[in-house]
Amino acid sequence: MRFSSMEARMEFMKKRAVIYARFSTDLQSERSVEDQFALCKKYAAQHNLDVVATYEDRARSGASVFGREGLISLMDAAREGAFDTVIVEALDRLSRDMEDLAGIHKRLTFLDIEIRAVHEGVASTVLVGLRGLVGQLYREDNAHKIRRGQSGRVSQGLNAGGLTYGYAPVVGEPGKRQIVESEAVAVRRIFEEYVSGKSPRDIAHDLNQDGVQAPRGNKWNASTINGNMQRGTGILQNELYDGRLVWNKVRMVKDPDTGRRVSRPNPREEWQSVDIPDLATVNHDLFDKAQARKRERHLNLPHQNRRPRHLLSGLLRCGVCGSGMSTNGKDKSGRVRIRCSAATESGTCSDPKTFYLDTVENAVLAGLKAELKHPKVLAEYARAYHEERVRLATEANEQRSNLENKADRLQSEINRLVNYLAKGIGDPYVIGPRSTELYHEREDILRQLAQMQPTLEVVSLHPSIIKRYEKQLEALQDSLTKGIRAGDQECAEAIRDLVNTVTVKRDTSSPGAVEVEITGRLNPILGDHAYPNKVKRVCGLMVAEEGLEPPTRGL
């Protein structure tokens, strides 16, 4: 009988544990996760821990918690009370970032979950702080060593990483590059045509027309050729074509809020360069003439000369290829024209026609007015309103039900512990504090239940509100048009809150007409009932007939 009591006591004291393993891509292999699991399971057996689940992240850096699905799943399970202990080989498996490791420890401690490292035991606040500091210093030291190694390779004329159009690595000689003549011909053509006065847009258009292969197999566009003046990017600014390797133009930093790496330009004094005349693919004088023209064009395009934003800026889409659309000059009367950006930038759109911007804007304004006052839209708004109220009420009821169920489970656990004590099973010094913790946890839940808002009532839209809405729509088009023409940004933003995209294409059923399709905020809410009038074709009141203008090439 005594043996059974001791056995029950040991079984009662056995804590639920999960194991977390991670390996990164730098020094460890796939086998590392299995090795960590085996080590942690042995530790669990030695310390009377019941392993109920395992979590893993393979080939994931410890520098951030973003993108680590295993760790995210572990934290979700922790919030659900699925275990009592986390076992890891070492604390740096959880994170090598001080802030992240401290945050994980803080959240698990709040949930009454301990972290145990095989080689270090239970993780205290002091140990977490020290290991977080050591882990971050190790990571930063590695980064410095890598950059020092890259700097050394650059000083020897070797590639520090990345691919450059016109070059290929030399097999068997790491870091060395050789000229790819077929691509070098395209590079020389770009420099020659640019110096002769051709724009990057026209160069890209002609390269695509001639079927010249672009970097990474994509289509040529103006930005690939022109690049960014501040960052020194783009084919025209790559000094390697002039026989000079330049490194450290930008640095990569990780955004702590998203975990994504972003590039930032370095000051020119931090750039490192070395002459490699054997890799020059263009004449030195030709390269200098190209840089001189770029500097001249850059000075003639000040920030103040940027085009003002229009009502539909960023919303226009080409109905043929799906690319964005942008302004493309004005006609003799001053009317602004728009054109597919793909047709302008790279010449890849099969229909390079231009359209009048004011025609499309008027179509959108008139379309919104016609659709928003339609009885079906009003009915759908009322239906969507009711559904949203029902959804909120359902969520509130589910939350209340979950809390009530949790409170019942805690009460059952408290009763079970009291029964253990009454039967002489278990250690009172262990069961007593545990039952007290459960009691306080249940009291917190009961307080949450008492503070919850009453169940939401579903009410109807008053008829007078709908009538007022219809009257306001009568003046919508006139007021917004006047405000937008006068430069009122609030009017423009009001329209942009209703419209997601405006797709523009030629209407083949009527010569000279244009077809406009509006996708707005109503679509995701109302589905097929949005825009019941199916306003697409632009003629008559919606959009005036246009003469087919010949496409213009960008300068």
C-alpha positions as CSV (number, residue, x, y, z in Angstrom):
1,M,0.0,0.0,0.0
2,R,2.9,2.3,0.8
3,F,4.5,1.5,-2.6
4,S,1.3,2.5,-4.4
5,S,1.1,5.7,-2.5
6,M,4.7,6.6,-3.4
7,E,4.1,5.6,-7.0
8,A,1.0,7.9,-7.2
9,R,2.9,10.7,-5.6
10,M,5.7,10.4,-8.2
11,E,3.2,10.3,-11.1
12,F,1.4,13.3,-9.7
13,M,4.7,15.3,-9.5
14,K,5.7,14.5,-13.0
15,K,5.6,17.7,-15.1
16,R,4.6,17.9,-18.7
17,A,7.5,19.0,-20.9
18,V,8.2,19.9,-24.5
19,I,11.5,19.9,-26.4
20,Y,12.6,22.7,-28.7
21,A,15.5,22.2,-31.2
22,R,17.0,24.5,-33.8
23,F,19.9,24.5,-36.2
24,S,21.2,27.3,-38.4
25,T,22.7,27.1,-41.8
26,D,26.3,28.1,-40.9
27,L,27.8,25.3,-38.9
28,Q,25.2,22.6,-38.2
29,S,23.6,19.9,-40.3
30,E,20.2,18.3,-40.6
31,R,21.2,15.7,-38.1
32,S,21.6,18.4,-35.4
33,V,17.9,18.5,-34.6
34,E,17.7,14.7,-34.0
35,D,20.8,14.9,-31.8
36,Q,19.3,17.7,-29.8
37,F,16.0,15.8,-29.4
38,A,17.9,12.7,-28.1
39,L,19.9,14.7,-25.6
40,C,16.9,16.5,-24.3
41,K,14.8,13.3,-24.0
42,K,17.6,11.8,-21.9
43,Y,17.6,14.8,-19.7
44,A,13.8,14.6,-19.3
45,A,14.0,10.9,-18.2
46,Q,16.7,11.8,-15.6
47,H,14.6,14.6,-14.2
48,N,11.2,12.8,-14.2
49,L,9.7,15.0,-16.9
50,D,7.0,13.7,-19.3
51,V,7.8,14.8,-22.9
52,V,4.4,15.5,-24.5
53,A,5.5,17.3,-27.7
54,T,8.6,18.4,-29.7
55,Y,9.1,21.6,-31.8
56,E,11.8,22.3,-34.3
57,D,13.1,25.0,-36.7
58,R,15.5,23.7,-39.3
59,A,18.0,26.0,-41.1
60,R,16.7,29.0,-39.2
61,S,19.0,31.7,-37.7
62,G,18.7,32.5,-34.0
63,A,19.1,36.2,-34.7
64,S,15.3,36.7,-34.9
65,V,12.1,35.0,-33.9
66,F,10.5,35.9,-37.3
67,G,10.0,33.0,-39.7
68,R,10.5,30.3,-37.0
69,E,7.2,28.4,-37.1
70,G,8.3,25.9,-34.6
71,L,9.0,28.5,-31.9
72,I,5.7,30.3,-32.7
73,S,3.8,27.1,-32.4
74,L,5.5,26.4,-29.1
75,M,4.5,29.8,-27.7
76,D,0.9,29.3,-28.9
77,A,0.7,26.0,-27.1
78,A,2.2,27.7,-24.0
79,R,-0.6,30.2,-23.9
80,E,-3.1,27.3,-24.0
81,G,-1.5,25.7,-21.0
82,A,-0.3,22.6,-22.9
83,F,2.9,22.0,-20.8
84,D,4.9,23.1,-17.8
85,T,8.5,23.0,-18.9
86,V,10.5,23.7,-22.1
87,I,13.7,21.7,-22.5
88,V,16.5,23.0,-24.9
89,E,20.1,21.9,-25.4
90,A,21.2,25.4,-24.7
91,L,19.5,28.8,-24.3
92,D,21.0,30.1,-27.6
93,R,18.7,27.5,-29.4
94,L,15.8,29.7,-28.4
95,S,17.5,32.9,-29.5
96,R,20.8,34.7,-29.9
97,D,19.2,38.1,-29.5
98,M,19.1,39.6,-26.1
99,E,15.7,41.2,-26.5
100,D,14.1,38.1,-28.0
101,L,15.5,35.7,-25.4
102,A,14.5,38.0,-22.5
103,G,11.0,38.3,-24.1
104,I,10.6,34.5,-24.4
105,H,11.7,34.0,-20.8
106,K,9.4,36.8,-19.6
107,R,6.3,35.4,-21.3
108,L,6.9,31.8,-20.3
109,T,7.6,32.8,-16.7
110,F,4.3,34.7,-16.7
111,L,2.6,31.5,-17.8
112,D,4.3,29.6,-15.0
113,I,6.4,27.7,-17.4
114,E,10.1,27.1,-16.7
115,I,12.9,26.8,-19.3
116,R,15.5,24.1,-18.7
117,A,18.8,23.9,-20.6
118,V,20.5,20.5,-20.6
119,H,24.0,22.0,-19.8
120,E,22.8,24.8,-17.5
121,G,19.7,23.7,-15.6
122,V,16.7,25.9,-14.9
123,A,17.0,29.3,-16.6
124,S,16.9,32.2,-14.1
125,T,16.7,35.9,-15.0
126,V,20.4,36.3,-14.4
127,L,21.3,33.3,-16.6
128,V,19.0,34.5,-19.4
129,G,20.6,37.9,-19.3
130,L,24.1,36.6,-19.4
131,R,23.4,34.0,-22.2
132,G,21.5,36.6,-24.2
133,L,24.4,39.0,-24.0
134,V,26.9,36.2,-24.9
135,G,24.7,35.1,-27.8
136,Q,24.3,38.5,-29.3
137,L,28.1,39.3,-28.9
138,Y,28.8,36.0,-30.7
139,R,26.5,36.8,-33.5
140,E,27.8,40.4,-33.9
141,D,31.4,39.1,-33.7
142,N,30.6,36.6,-36.5
143,A,29.2,39.4,-38.6
144,H,32.4,41.5,-38.2
145,K,34.5,38.5,-39.1
146,I,32.5,37.9,-42.2
147,R,32.8,41.5,-43.4
148,R,36.5,41.5,-42.6
149,G,36.9,38.4,-44.7
150,Q,34.9,40.0,-47.5
151,S,37.1,43.1,-47.3
152,G,40.2,41.0,-47.6
153,R,38.8,39.3,-50.7
154,V,37.9,42.6,-52.3
155,S,41.5,43.9,-51.7
156,Q,42.7,40.9,-53.7
157,G,40.3,41.7,-56.6
158,L,38.0,38.8,-55.7
159,N,34.2,38.8,-55.6
160,A,32.8,39.2,-52.1
161,G,29.4,37.8,-53.1
162,G,26.6,38.3,-55.5
163,L,26.2,38.2,-59.3
164,T,26.9,40.9,-61.8
165,Y,25.5,40.9,-65.3
166,G,28.2,40.3,-67.9
167,Y,30.4,38.1,-65.6
168,A,30.5,34.5,-64.5
169,P,32.6,32.7,-61.8
170,V,35.7,30.8,-62.8
171,V,35.2,27.2,-62.0
172,G,37.7,25.9,-59.4
173,E,38.9,29.4,-58.4
174,P,36.6,30.8,-55.8
175,G,36.1,34.6,-56.0
176,K,37.5,35.0,-59.5
177,R,35.2,36.1,-62.4
178,Q,35.4,36.1,-66.1
179,I,33.7,38.1,-68.8
180,V,30.6,36.6,-70.5
181,E,31.0,38.0,-74.0
182,S,27.4,37.6,-75.1
183,E,26.3,39.8,-72.1
184,A,29.2,42.2,-72.4
185,V,28.0,43.0,-75.9
186,A,24.6,44.1,-74.4
187,V,26.5,46.2,-71.7
188,R,28.5,48.0,-74.4
189,R,25.4,48.6,-76.4
190,I,23.6,50.2,-73.3
191,F,26.5,52.6,-72.7
192,E,26.9,53.6,-76.3
193,E,23.2,54.2,-76.8
194,Y,22.9,56.2,-73.6
195,V,25.8,58.4,-74.4
196,S,24.3,59.0,-77.9
197,G,21.3,60.5,-76.2
198,K,18.9,57.6,-75.9
199,S,16.8,57.3,-72.7
200,P,17.0,54.3,-70.4
201,R,13.4,53.6,-71.2
202,D,14.0,53.5,-74.9
203,I,17.1,51.4,-74.5
204,A,15.1,48.9,-72.4
205,H,12.3,48.8,-74.9
206,D,14.7,48.1,-77.8
207,L,16.6,45.4,-75.9
208,N,13.3,43.6,-75.2
209,Q,12.2,44.0,-78.8
210,D,15.5,42.4,-79.9
211,G,15.1,39.5,-77.4
212,V,18.3,40.3,-75.5
213,Q,18.4,38.3,-72.3
214,A,18.1,40.5,-69.2
215,P,19.7,40.0,-65.7
216,R,18.0,37.1,-63.8
217,G,16.0,36.2,-66.9
218,N,13.5,39.0,-66.5
219,K,12.5,41.8,-68.9
220,W,14.7,44.9,-69.2
221,N,13.3,48.1,-67.7
222,A,14.6,51.6,-67.1
223,S,15.5,51.1,-63.4
224,T,17.8,48.1,-64.2
225,I,19.8,50.4,-66.5
226,N,19.5,53.7,-64.7
227,G,19.8,52.5,-61.1
228,N,19.8,54.7,-58.0
229,M,22.2,57.7,-57.9
230,Q,22.7,57.7,-54.1
231,R,23.2,53.9,-53.9
232,G,25.4,53.7,-57.0
233,T,23.3,50.9,-58.5
234,G,22.3,50.1,-62.0
235,I,24.3,49.0,-65.1
236,L,25.3,52.6,-66.0
237,Q,26.8,53.2,-62.5
238,N,28.6,49.8,-62.1
239,E,32.3,50.7,-62.1
240,L,33.2,47.0,-62.7
241,Y,32.4,47.6,-66.3
242,D,35.2,50.2,-66.2
243,G,37.6,47.7,-64.6
244,R,37.2,48.9,-61.0
245,L,35.6,46.7,-58.3
246,V,33.7,48.8,-55.7
247,W,32.4,47.2,-52.5
248,N,30.5,48.3,-49.4
249,K,28.2,50.7,-51.2
250,V,25.3,49.5,-48.9
251,R,24.9,47.6,-45.7
252,M,22.2,45.2,-44.6
253,V,20.3,45.7,-41.4
254,K,17.5,43.6,-39.9
255,D,14.3,45.4,-39.1
256,P,13.5,44.4,-35.4
257,D,9.7,44.8,-36.1
258,T,9.5,42.6,-39.2
259,G,12.7,40.5,-39.1
260,R,13.4,41.5,-42.8
261,R,16.8,42.6,-44.0
262,V,16.8,46.1,-45.6
263,S,19.7,47.8,-47.3
264,R,21.0,51.2,-46.4
265,P,23.5,53.3,-48.4
266,N,27.0,53.8,-46.9
267,P,28.9,57.1,-47.1
268,R,31.2,57.2,-50.1
269,E,34.2,57.4,-47.9
270,E,33.4,53.9,-46.6
271,W,33.4,52.4,-50.1
272,Q,36.3,50.1,-50.9
273,S,37.7,49.8,-54.4
274,V,40.4,48.1,-56.3
275,D,41.4,48.2,-60.0
276,I,40.8,45.1,-62.1
277,P,41.6,46.2,-65.7
278,D,41.2,42.6,-67.0
279,L,37.4,42.8,-66.2
280,A,36.7,46.1,-68.0
281,T,34.0,45.6,-70.7
282,V,33.6,49.2,-71.9
283,N,36.0,51.9,-72.9
284,H,37.1,54.2,-70.1
285,D,36.2,57.3,-72.1
286,L,32.8,55.9,-72.8
287,F,32.2,55.1,-69.2
288,D,33.2,58.7,-68.1
289,K,30.9,60.2,-70.8
290,A,28.0,58.1,-69.4
291,Q,28.6,59.3,-65.9
292,A,28.8,62.9,-67.0
293,R,25.4,62.6,-68.7
294,K,23.9,61.0,-65.6
295,R,25.2,63.8,-63.4
296,E,23.8,66.4,-65.8
297,R,20.3,64.7,-66.0
298,H,20.3,64.4,-62.2
299,L,20.9,68.1,-61.7
300,N,18.1,69.0,-64.1
301,L,15.6,66.9,-62.2
302,P,15.2,68.6,-58.8
303,H,12.8,67.3,-56.2
304,Q,10.5,70.2,-56.8
305,N,9.8,69.2,-60.4
306,R,8.2,65.9,-59.4
307,R,4.7,65.5,-60.9
308,P,1.9,66.2,-58.4
309,R,-0.3,63.3,-57.3
310,H,-3.6,62.9,-59.1
311,L,-6.9,61.5,-57.9
312,L,-6.1,57.9,-59.1
313,S,-2.4,57.8,-58.6
314,G,-1.3,54.3,-57.7
315,L,-4.8,52.9,-58.4
316,L,-4.7,52.6,-62.2
317,R,-4.1,49.2,-63.8
318,C,-3.7,48.3,-67.5
319,G,-6.5,46.0,-68.7
320,V,-4.2,44.2,-71.1
321,C,-1.1,43.2,-69.1
322,G,-2.1,44.1,-65.5
323,S,0.8,46.6,-64.9
324,G,0.3,50.0,-63.3
325,M,-0.4,53.1,-65.3
326,S,1.2,56.5,-65.1
327,T,1.0,59.9,-66.6
328,N,2.5,60.3,-70.1
329,G,2.6,64.0,-70.9
330,K,-0.2,66.3,-72.1
331,D,-1.8,67.1,-75.5
332,K,-1.9,70.6,-77.0
333,S,-4.9,71.6,-75.0
334,G,-3.2,70.6,-71.7
335,R,-5.2,67.4,-71.0
336,V,-3.1,64.9,-69.1
337,R,-2.6,61.4,-70.7
338,I,-2.0,58.1,-69.0
339,R,-0.3,55.0,-70.4
340,C,0.7,51.5,-69.3
341,S,4.0,51.6,-67.3
342,A,5.1,48.4,-68.9
343,A,4.7,49.9,-72.4
344,T,6.5,53.0,-71.3
345,E,9.4,51.4,-69.3
346,S,10.1,48.3,-71.3
347,G,7.8,48.1,-74.2
348,T,6.4,44.7,-73.1
349,C,2.7,45.6,-73.2
350,S,0.9,44.6,-76.4
351,D,-1.4,47.6,-76.4
352,P,0.6,50.9,-75.8
353,K,-2.4,53.2,-76.3
354,T,-2.7,56.4,-74.2
355,F,-5.9,57.5,-72.5
356,Y,-7.0,60.9,-71.1
357,L,-6.8,61.0,-67.3
358,D,-9.8,63.3,-66.8
359,T,-12.0,60.9,-68.8
360,V,-11.1,58.0,-66.5
361,E,-11.5,60.2,-63.3
362,N,-15.0,61.3,-64.4
363,A,-15.9,57.7,-65.1
364,V,-14.8,56.7,-61.6
365,L,-16.7,59.5,-59.9
366,A,-19.9,58.9,-61.9
367,G,-19.6,55.2,-61.4
368,L,-19.3,55.5,-57.6
369,K,-22.3,57.8,-57.5
370,A,-24.4,55.5,-59.6
371,E,-23.5,52.4,-57.7
372,L,-23.6,53.6,-54.2
373,K,-27.2,54.9,-54.6
374,H,-28.5,51.7,-56.1
375,P,-31.1,50.0,-53.9
376,K,-29.2,46.7,-54.0
377,V,-26.2,48.3,-52.5
378,L,-28.2,49.8,-49.7
379,A,-29.8,46.5,-49.0
380,E,-26.4,44.8,-49.0
381,Y,-25.0,47.4,-46.6
382,A,-27.9,46.7,-44.3
383,R,-27.3,42.9,-44.6
384,A,-23.6,43.3,-44.1
385,Y,-24.2,45.5,-41.0
386,H,-26.5,42.8,-39.5
387,E,-24.0,40.1,-40.2
388,E,-21.2,42.0,-38.6
389,R,-23.2,42.6,-35.5
390,V,-24.1,38.9,-35.4
391,R,-20.4,38.0,-35.8
392,L,-19.3,40.3,-33.0
393,A,-22.0,38.8,-30.7
394,T,-21.0,35.3,-31.6
395,E,-17.3,36.0,-30.9
396,A,-18.2,37.6,-27.5
397,N,-20.3,34.5,-26.6
398,E,-17.5,32.2,-27.6
399,Q,-15.0,34.1,-25.5
400,R,-17.4,34.0,-22.5
401,S,-17.9,30.3,-23.0
402,N,-14.2,29.6,-23.2
403,L,-13.5,31.5,-20.0
404,E,-16.4,29.7,-18.3
405,N,-15.1,26.3,-19.4
406,K,-11.6,27.2,-18.2
407,A,-12.9,28.3,-14.9
408,D,-14.7,24.9,-14.6
409,R,-11.5,23.0,-15.5
410,L,-9.6,24.9,-12.9
411,Q,-12.2,24.2,-10.2
412,S,-12.1,20.4,-11.1
413,E,-8.3,20.5,-10.8
414,I,-8.6,22.2,-7.4
415,N,-11.1,19.6,-6.3
416,R,-8.7,16.8,-7.5
417,L,-5.8,18.2,-5.4
418,V,-8.0,18.5,-2.3
419,N,-9.0,14.8,-2.8
420,Y,-5.3,13.9,-3.0
421,L,-4.7,15.6,0.3
422,A,-7.7,14.0,1.9
423,K,-6.5,10.5,0.8
424,G,-2.9,11.2,2.0
425,I,-1.5,11.1,-1.6
426,G,1.2,13.6,-2.5
427,D,3.3,16.1,-0.7
428,P,1.2,18.8,1.1
429,Y,4.1,21.3,0.6
430,V,3.8,20.8,-3.2
431,I,0.0,20.4,-3.5
432,G,-0.9,23.3,-1.2
433,P,1.0,26.1,-3.2
434,R,-0.2,24.6,-6.5
435,S,-3.9,24.6,-5.4
436,T,-3.4,28.2,-4.2
437,E,-2.1,29.2,-7.7
438,L,-5.0,27.5,-9.4
439,Y,-7.4,29.3,-7.1
440,H,-6.0,32.7,-7.9
441,E,-6.0,31.9,-11.6
442,R,-9.6,30.9,-11.4
443,E,-10.4,34.2,-9.5
444,D,-8.7,36.2,-12.3
445,I,-10.9,34.4,-14.9
446,L,-14.1,35.1,-12.9
447,R,-13.1,38.8,-12.7
448,Q,-12.7,38.9,-16.5
449,L,-16.1,37.4,-16.9
450,A,-17.6,40.0,-14.6
451,Q,-15.9,42.8,-16.6
452,M,-17.0,41.5,-20.0
453,Q,-19.5,43.7,-22.0
454,P,-23.1,42.5,-22.2
455,T,-24.0,40.5,-25.4
456,L,-24.2,42.8,-28.4
457,E,-27.8,43.4,-29.6
458,V,-28.5,43.3,-33.3
459,V,-30.3,46.5,-34.3
460,S,-31.7,47.8,-37.7
461,L,-30.6,50.9,-39.7
462,H,-33.2,53.6,-39.3
463,P,-35.0,54.6,-42.5
464,S,-34.2,58.3,-42.0
465,I,-30.4,57.5,-42.1
466,I,-30.8,55.8,-45.4
467,K,-32.7,58.7,-46.9
468,R,-30.1,61.1,-45.7
469,Y,-27.4,58.9,-47.2
470,E,-29.2,59.1,-50.6
471,K,-29.4,62.9,-50.5
472,Q,-25.8,63.3,-49.8
473,L,-24.9,61.1,-52.7
474,E,-26.7,63.5,-55.1
475,A,-24.0,66.1,-54.5
476,L,-21.1,63.7,-54.4
477,Q,-19.8,64.0,-57.9
478,D,-20.0,67.7,-58.2
479,S,-18.4,68.4,-54.8
480,L,-15.6,66.0,-55.2
481,T,-14.7,67.1,-58.7
482,K,-14.5,70.7,-57.6
483,G,-12.4,69.9,-54.6
484,I,-10.0,67.7,-56.4
485,R,-9.5,70.2,-59.2
486,A,-8.8,72.9,-56.5
487,G,-6.1,70.6,-54.9
488,D,-8.1,69.4,-51.9
489,Q,-6.3,66.3,-50.8
490,E,-9.1,65.3,-48.4
491,C,-11.5,64.9,-51.3
492,A,-8.9,62.8,-53.2
493,E,-8.4,60.6,-50.1
494,A,-12.1,60.1,-49.7
495,I,-12.3,58.6,-53.1
496,R,-9.2,56.5,-52.6
497,D,-10.9,55.1,-49.4
498,L,-13.7,53.7,-51.7
499,V,-11.6,52.6,-54.7
500,N,-8.9,49.9,-54.7
501,T,-8.1,49.6,-58.4
502,V,-9.3,51.1,-61.7
503,T,-8.6,48.9,-64.7
504,V,-8.4,50.7,-68.0
505,K,-8.4,49.2,-71.5
506,R,-9.7,49.8,-75.0
507,D,-13.3,49.0,-75.7
508,T,-13.2,46.9,-78.9
509,S,-17.0,47.0,-79.4
510,S,-17.0,50.7,-80.1
511,P,-14.2,52.6,-81.9
512,G,-12.6,55.2,-79.8
513,A,-14.3,54.2,-76.6
514,V,-12.6,53.1,-73.3
515,E,-13.6,50.4,-70.8
516,V,-13.1,51.1,-67.1
517,E,-13.6,48.6,-64.3
518,I,-13.7,49.7,-60.7
519,T,-12.8,47.4,-57.8
520,G,-13.6,49.1,-54.5
521,R,-14.0,48.6,-50.8
522,L,-17.5,47.3,-51.4
523,N,-16.2,44.2,-53.2
524,P,-14.6,42.3,-50.2
525,I,-17.7,43.1,-48.1
526,L,-20.5,42.6,-50.6
527,G,-18.9,40.1,-53.0
528,D,-20.9,39.8,-56.3
529,H,-23.4,42.3,-55.1
530,A,-20.9,45.1,-55.2
531,Y,-21.5,47.5,-58.1
532,P,-24.7,45.8,-59.2
533,N,-25.0,48.1,-62.3
534,K,-21.8,46.5,-63.6
535,V,-20.3,49.9,-64.7
536,K,-17.5,49.0,-67.0
537,R,-17.9,50.4,-70.5
538,V,-17.2,54.2,-70.8
539,C,-19.3,56.1,-73.3
540,G,-21.9,58.7,-73.2
541,L,-22.3,60.1,-69.7
542,M,-19.7,57.9,-68.1
543,V,-16.8,58.6,-70.4
544,A,-16.6,60.8,-73.5
545,E,-15.5,59.2,-76.8
546,E,-11.8,59.5,-77.4
547,G,-9.9,59.7,-80.7
548,L,-7.2,57.0,-80.9
549,E,-4.0,58.9,-80.3
550,P,-0.7,57.4,-81.5
551,P,1.4,56.1,-78.6
552,T,4.3,58.4,-77.5
553,R,7.7,57.2,-76.4
554,G,9.1,58.4,-73.1
555,L,12.1,60.7,-73.0
